[in-house]
Amino acid sequence: MKKKIRITFLLDKKNIWFRSYFSLNEIKNFKKYKFDVKDDVTKIKNTDIIITIGYCKKIPQSFLKKFKIFLIHESDLPKDRGFSPVTYQILRGKKKIPITFLTLEREIDTGSIILKDFFHTQDTDLVDDIRLKQSLARIKLIKKFLKIYPNIKLKKQIGKVTYNTYRGKKGSLININKSILSQFNILRTSDNHLYPSYFYFKNKKFIIKIFKEQL
């Protein structure tokens, strides 16, 4: 019997929302693989491939030498390397969001491209709507990779390099002197629980949470 290829999906505890959309049942039909999910790279002992999804911690150099490691990044690399690529693109008014499957290298988001696709957002999508579309695009790309591996072709990144910095909670700050419309993209990409929008008035902090009316 042919030995199965072991794949570990590496998710981040602080960025775990994808877990609610992703189940190993999604890929159970790929019989040549054996799957596992971890939330800490140091917990990975026996695997052939690591696929990181939203993992923000640094991968030890020893792992780069020991395992084949891939990642998914939602941008048209080399544009929008770094943090929160989907949010930054939506803040710039983009609706068609690229998603890339690439090799993980020592420098952030510099690996060779294997697969690329897109997903579309609407002006009325809130963060949960965006995450659902992002998750479905990730799962679709994972399935494409599983179908073709190990017959993959690597393509170097070409073009102007841009980097996104860490937004943090300050990225959800609303200016009360500007219109809601001009800041709606900030409101709709803010997480109501982890980093809700907020503003200051008379030295007091006020929290804004946004929901769609359920008809």
N, C-alpha and C positions, 0 to 999 in steps of 0.2 A: 504494500500500500504506500502511495506517494506521501511523503511528509508534507503537512500543511504549512503554509506560510503564516507566521505569527505577526499580527498587526495590533499595536496598542494605540488607541486614541487618547491623546493627552489634553485634558481640559483644565481650566484654571478655576479654583474654588471661588475666586473673586469675580469671575466672569463666566459663571456656570449656567447662565440662562439658556444656552444652546442645548444643555442636557434635557430640558423639558420638551424639546422638539425632536431630539434624536434618540433613537433606540436601536440596539443591535438587531432588532427584528427587521429594521429597514434593509439590512444587508445579509440576512440569513441565507439567501439563495446562492451566495458566493461560496461554494463548498470547498474551494481550494485554500481557503483562509481559516485561521482561528483568531477570533477577535477578543480584545479586552479593553477596558476603559480605566484610566487612572487620572487622578487630579494632582499628582506630585511626581515629577520626573525621577526623584530618588527612589520611588516605589517600584520602578520598572526594573526587572531583573532579567527575565527571559522573553525576548522578542526578536523579530527580524526587522520589523519596520515600525517607526513611530510617526504618527500623523498628529501634529499639534493643531489645535483649533482654539483660537482666542487665548492661548497660553502666554502670559506676559512676563514670566520669570525667565532668567537666562538659563540656557541649556549648557551644562558643563561640557568643556572641550572633550573630555573623555568619552562622552556619549556620541559626539559628532564623529569620532573615530571608530566607535564600536558598532553603531547602528546606522541604517539608512533612515534619514529623518526628512519628513516633508511637512509643509504647512499650507494653509489656505489663507489668502489675504485678499480683501475686497477692494482692489484698486487696479488701475491700468499701470502696473509696474513698468518702469521705476518711479512713476508718479505716486504720491501719497504713501510713501513708506512710513512706517511707524504707527502711532496710536490712532484709534478711532477713525479709520479711513472712510467708513460709510457716513458717519456723522459729518465729517469735514466736507465731504462731497455734497451732501444734502444742504448744508449751510451755504454752499456756493451755488445752490440752485439746480444741481444735477438730479435727474430722474432715472437715467440709465446707469446702473452701477456695475462696473466690471468686477469679476471675481476670478482669482488666479490660484491655481494649484502649482506649487513650486518646491524646489529642494531647499532645505534649511542649511544656511551657511553661517559662518562665524559672525559676519556683520549682518545687522538686522535687515531682513527683507531683500537680500541681494542675490538670492539663489537663482538657479536656472528655471525657466518656465516650462511646465509640462502640459498644462491644460488651461484654457481660459473660457469664460462664459460671461453672461450678464443676467441681471434681474432688474425689474422696473419698479419704481415707487411712484406714488401719486402725491399730489400736494396736500391731500387730506389724511395721509397715513400718519398715525401716531407711532410711538416707539415699538409697541407690541406688534403692530402691523408690519413695520419695517423688519423686525426681528424674525417674524414668521417667513417673510419672503427671502430674507438672508439665509435662514436655516434651510429652506427648501432648495435654494441654490447650492448651498454647501453639500447637502446630501446628494444632489444630482451630480455634482462634480466628483464626490467620493466614489459614487457608483461607476462613473466613467473611468476613473483611475483604476478601480478594481478589475474592470473588464479588460483593460489593455496591459496591465502590469504582468510581466516585467518588460514588455515590448514598448518602452517609453522613449520618446525623443526629447532631448533637452535643448532649449532655446535660450540664448543669452538675452538679458534685458538690454533694450536699446532705447535711447532717448534721454530727455532731461530728467534729472533726479530731483525729487522734492520730498521733504520729510515733514510729518505732522508731529507736533509736540503733545505731551500729555495734557488733556483738557482739565481733568479733575472737576470738582464741584464748581469752581469759578466759571466753567464753561456754561453753566446754567443760569448765570446772573442776567436778570432783566433790567433794562434801563427804563424807569417809569416815565421819563421825558420823551420816549419814542413810542411810536404806534405799536399796537399788537400785531398788525399785519407785517410790519417790518421785522418783527422778532418772532414770527410764528414758527419758523424753522427751529429756533432755539427751544421754544415751548414743546414742540411735537417730538423732538429727539431727546428730551429729558426724561429720565426714569422717575416715575412718581414715588418710588420707594427708596432707591439708592441715591439718586442725585436729582431731586425735583427742582424745578425752576424757582427762583426767589428774587426778591428785591429789598432794598432798604428804604425806609421812610422815617424821618425824624429819629434816626439812630436805632430804629427797631427793624429786625429782620422779619420778612413775611414770606411764607411759602406758597407757591402756586402749584396745584396739581391739575392736570388736564385729562378729560375723558370725553369720549363721544357719547352723544345721547343714544340710548338704546330704544329703538322704535319698535 
